[in-house]
Amino acid sequence: MRVVYVVDNPVIAKILIDPMRRAILELLRTRPMTQAKLASELGLATPSLNHHMKVLRSKKLVVMVKRETERHRVIQKFFAPAAYLFVYDLDALPKNIARYFYPVSLERTRGIVSTILLKDSRFPIPPTQEAMNVLSEKISRALVHAAKEHSNQDIDSGLEERVYKIYADAIKKALT
């Protein structure tokens, strides 16, 4: 599995605009699953999940990682995401597509600011929504830059630690 996938292609980004597809990738990140298990976990009808999986598989955002033959010769196919972390390059995407991912960047920034405040109460809180937006843009750009340095790396374990390193590198760069 790749550590990170930088989404800078509008065709791929359009696929990931759908929150259910992002939820599928997030759920598969925890462990490989069959489509039946995914449908159950997400509360989706099988035809609906099949549609989303077909779209994700067509662009290799989801890959089959194993097959198991069960009793009665039923073959179970297990799927995983193509990468552990998906980072959206808002500068590379057309504005009409990037706007769907901006709330994710803003909430990510709020989480980062809150964490820093817990550690260091001297950190200056962005005083306005505009200041938070500026910080969010800086962190988003720094995250894309840090992610690109890791985008060709495959790894089987330690994925969460690698994600923390990517975020830490991005935060250092954005706050300096």
Beta strands, then each sheet from edge to edge (+ up, - down):
strand 1: 2-7
strand 2: 62-69
strand 3: 75-81
strand 4: 83-88
sheet 1: 1+ 4+
sheet 2: 2+ 3-
end
